[in-house]
Amino acid sequence: METEKKNVLDEVTKSMKQVDGYLILNLLKNPLNSIHLTEKHFIYGILGLASSLVGFLLWTLLTGKRIASLFFAMFGFGGGGLFSELPSSVYGEVFGRMLLLGLLSTVALLAAVWLIGWWRSGKQPELKLFITRVGAAHYIGAVGFVVAGILSFSFNISFLLLLITLLSLLALTLHAAMEASGVVKERTAGYLILSVSAYVLLMSILTKLIL
């Protein structure tokens, strides 16, 4: 067991040393260039998904008490109404729930587009290549979330940028996943509708079961 852990750690360390900053910059400028990546770029897919999640968490921190109060009220983590003052003891719980929410959303979205892509293309997408190409399109999400957090002095602007970032990531994920799955153009409409429906359904189920 210890040997296996060491091998995995060594592999991750080796992959991180080989990360090309210029490639990441290119993916920031042109997210859909991710569809040209191969399995050897797997680390870029993982880093893309991770950076987007971290950006979301930074947005949570930068927006402070106001956003925490909003999500505290929305998801029923306890007492308190919209924008009410919360006890300091609950902020750790809110942050933990936001982390879990981000993870659930990522898992639900990847599962939805992978399964629907498999169905509509008629062939099972290779999982590692799929994650590489879809995940590498997510770097722009980190930038969007952080900018939204920096502009948190205006709730309306911050929340608007958050929604724009979320919708942009959804659109990029759908497109990258469609290319990675090999869905033909004639089935694009059905793929898009079914993928969004599957994501909403999975997210609804997961949040009710876990949050």
C-alpha positions as CSV (number, residue, x, y, z in Angstrom):
1,M,0.0,0.0,0.0
2,E,2.8,2.4,0.9
3,T,4.6,1.6,-2.3
4,E,1.5,2.3,-4.3
5,K,1.0,5.6,-2.6
6,K,4.6,6.6,-3.3
7,N,4.3,5.6,-6.9
8,V,1.2,7.7,-7.3
9,L,2.8,10.7,-5.6
10,D,5.9,10.3,-7.8
11,E,3.7,10.3,-10.9
12,V,1.8,13.4,-9.8
13,T,5.1,15.2,-9.0
14,K,6.6,14.2,-12.4
15,S,3.4,15.4,-14.2
16,M,3.4,18.8,-12.4
17,K,7.0,19.4,-13.3
18,Q,6.1,18.9,-17.0
19,V,3.2,21.5,-16.9
20,D,3.7,24.1,-19.7
21,G,2.5,27.5,-18.6
22,Y,2.3,28.7,-22.2
23,L,-0.2,25.9,-22.9
24,I,-2.3,26.9,-20.0
25,L,-2.2,30.6,-21.1
26,N,-3.3,29.4,-24.6
27,L,-6.2,27.5,-23.0
28,L,-7.2,30.6,-21.1
29,K,-7.3,32.6,-24.4
30,N,-8.9,29.8,-26.4
31,P,-10.6,27.3,-24.1
32,L,-11.9,25.1,-26.9
33,N,-8.3,24.4,-28.0
34,S,-8.7,21.7,-25.4
35,I,-10.4,19.5,-28.0
36,H,-7.0,19.0,-29.6
37,L,-5.3,17.6,-26.5
38,T,-4.4,14.0,-26.1
39,E,-4.2,11.6,-23.1
40,K,-0.6,12.8,-22.4
41,H,-2.1,16.1,-21.4
42,F,-4.3,14.6,-18.7
43,I,-2.8,16.8,-16.0
44,Y,-4.1,19.9,-17.8
45,G,-7.6,18.5,-17.6
46,I,-7.3,17.8,-13.9
47,L,-5.7,21.2,-13.2
48,G,-8.5,22.9,-15.3
49,L,-11.2,21.4,-13.2
50,A,-9.3,22.1,-10.0
51,S,-8.6,25.7,-10.9
52,S,-12.3,26.4,-11.6
53,L,-13.3,24.9,-8.3
54,V,-10.6,26.9,-6.4
55,G,-11.8,30.1,-8.2
56,F,-15.4,29.4,-7.1
57,L,-14.1,29.0,-3.5
58,L,-12.1,32.2,-3.7
59,W,-15.3,33.9,-4.9
60,T,-17.0,32.6,-1.8
61,L,-14.3,34.0,0.4
62,L,-14.0,37.4,-1.4
63,T,-17.7,38.1,-1.4
64,G,-17.8,37.7,2.4
65,K,-20.7,37.8,4.7
66,R,-23.3,39.0,2.2
67,I,-22.9,36.0,-0.1
68,A,-22.6,33.7,2.8
69,S,-25.9,34.9,4.2
70,L,-27.5,34.4,0.8
71,F,-26.4,30.8,0.4
72,F,-27.1,30.2,4.1
73,A,-30.7,31.2,3.6
74,M,-31.1,29.5,0.2
75,F,-29.8,26.0,1.2
76,G,-31.2,26.1,4.8
77,F,-28.0,25.5,6.7
78,G,-29.7,26.8,9.8
79,G,-31.5,29.9,11.0
80,G,-31.3,33.4,9.6
81,G,-32.8,35.1,6.6
82,L,-31.5,36.7,3.5
83,F,-28.6,39.1,4.2
84,S,-29.1,38.7,7.9
85,E,-26.1,38.8,10.2
86,L,-24.7,35.3,10.8
87,P,-22.8,34.1,13.9
88,S,-19.1,33.7,13.1
89,S,-19.2,30.1,14.0
90,V,-21.3,29.2,10.9
91,Y,-18.9,30.5,8.3
92,G,-16.8,27.4,8.3
93,E,-19.9,25.3,7.8
94,V,-21.0,27.6,4.9
95,F,-17.6,27.4,3.3
96,G,-17.6,23.6,3.6
97,R,-21.0,23.3,2.1
98,M,-20.0,25.6,-0.8
99,L,-16.9,23.4,-1.4
100,L,-19.2,20.3,-1.5
101,L,-21.6,22.2,-3.8
102,G,-18.8,22.9,-6.2
103,L,-17.6,19.3,-6.2
104,L,-21.1,18.0,-6.7
105,S,-21.8,20.3,-9.6
106,T,-18.5,19.3,-11.3
107,V,-19.2,15.6,-10.8
108,A,-22.9,15.9,-12.0
109,L,-21.9,17.9,-15.1
110,L,-19.1,15.5,-16.1
111,A,-21.3,12.5,-15.6
112,A,-24.2,14.0,-17.5
113,V,-22.2,15.0,-20.6
114,W,-20.2,11.7,-20.6
115,L,-23.3,9.5,-20.4
116,I,-25.4,11.6,-22.9
117,G,-22.4,11.8,-25.2
118,W,-22.0,8.0,-25.0
119,W,-25.7,7.6,-25.8
120,R,-25.9,10.1,-28.7
121,S,-22.6,9.0,-30.3
122,G,-23.2,5.3,-29.9
123,K,-19.7,4.7,-28.6
124,Q,-18.2,5.0,-25.1
125,P,-15.9,8.0,-24.8
126,E,-12.5,7.1,-23.4
127,L,-12.7,8.5,-19.9
128,K,-9.1,9.8,-19.5
129,L,-9.2,11.6,-22.8
130,F,-12.7,12.9,-22.1
131,I,-11.6,14.4,-18.8
132,T,-8.5,15.9,-20.4
133,R,-10.5,17.7,-23.1
134,V,-13.4,18.8,-21.0
135,G,-11.4,19.8,-17.9
136,A,-8.8,21.8,-19.9
137,A,-11.6,24.1,-21.1
138,H,-12.3,25.2,-17.5
139,Y,-9.3,27.5,-16.8
140,I,-11.3,30.5,-17.8
141,G,-13.8,29.7,-15.0
142,A,-11.1,30.4,-12.4
143,V,-10.5,33.9,-13.9
144,G,-14.3,34.6,-14.0
145,F,-14.9,33.6,-10.4
146,V,-12.0,35.6,-9.1
147,V,-12.9,38.7,-11.0
148,A,-16.5,38.3,-9.7
149,G,-15.1,38.1,-6.2
150,I,-12.9,41.1,-6.6
151,L,-15.9,43.2,-7.7
152,S,-17.9,42.0,-4.7
153,F,-18.2,45.6,-3.4
154,S,-21.2,45.6,-5.8
155,F,-23.5,42.7,-5.1
156,N,-25.3,43.1,-8.5
157,I,-22.1,43.2,-10.6
158,S,-20.5,40.3,-8.7
159,F,-23.5,38.1,-9.0
160,L,-24.0,38.9,-12.6
161,L,-20.4,38.0,-13.4
162,L,-20.9,34.8,-11.4
163,L,-23.9,33.8,-13.6
164,I,-22.0,34.7,-16.7
165,T,-19.1,32.5,-15.7
166,L,-21.3,29.6,-14.8
167,L,-23.2,29.8,-18.0
168,S,-20.0,30.1,-20.0
169,L,-18.5,27.1,-18.3
170,L,-21.7,25.1,-19.1
171,A,-21.5,26.1,-22.8
172,L,-17.8,25.3,-23.0
173,T,-18.3,22.0,-21.3
174,L,-21.1,21.0,-23.6
175,H,-19.1,21.9,-26.7
176,A,-15.9,20.2,-25.6
177,A,-17.8,17.1,-24.4
178,M,-19.7,16.8,-27.7
179,E,-16.4,16.9,-29.6
180,A,-14.7,14.5,-27.2
181,S,-17.7,12.1,-27.5
182,G,-17.8,12.3,-31.3
183,V,-21.5,13.3,-31.5
184,V,-22.4,14.1,-35.1
185,K,-24.0,17.4,-36.0
186,E,-27.3,15.9,-36.8
187,R,-27.7,14.9,-33.1
188,T,-26.4,18.2,-31.6
189,A,-29.8,19.5,-30.6
190,G,-30.8,16.3,-28.8
191,Y,-27.4,16.1,-27.2
192,L,-27.6,19.6,-25.8
193,I,-31.1,19.3,-24.5
194,L,-30.6,15.9,-22.9
195,S,-27.2,16.9,-21.4
196,V,-28.6,20.0,-19.6
197,S,-31.6,18.0,-18.5
198,A,-29.4,15.2,-17.1
199,Y,-27.2,17.7,-15.3
200,V,-30.1,19.4,-13.7
201,L,-31.7,16.1,-12.6
202,L,-28.4,14.7,-11.2
203,M,-27.6,17.9,-9.4
204,S,-31.1,18.0,-7.9
205,I,-30.7,14.4,-6.7
206,L,-27.2,14.8,-5.3
207,T,-28.0,18.0,-3.4
208,K,-31.1,16.5,-1.8
209,L,-29.1,13.4,-0.8
210,I,-25.9,15.1,0.4
211,L,-26.5,18.8,1.2
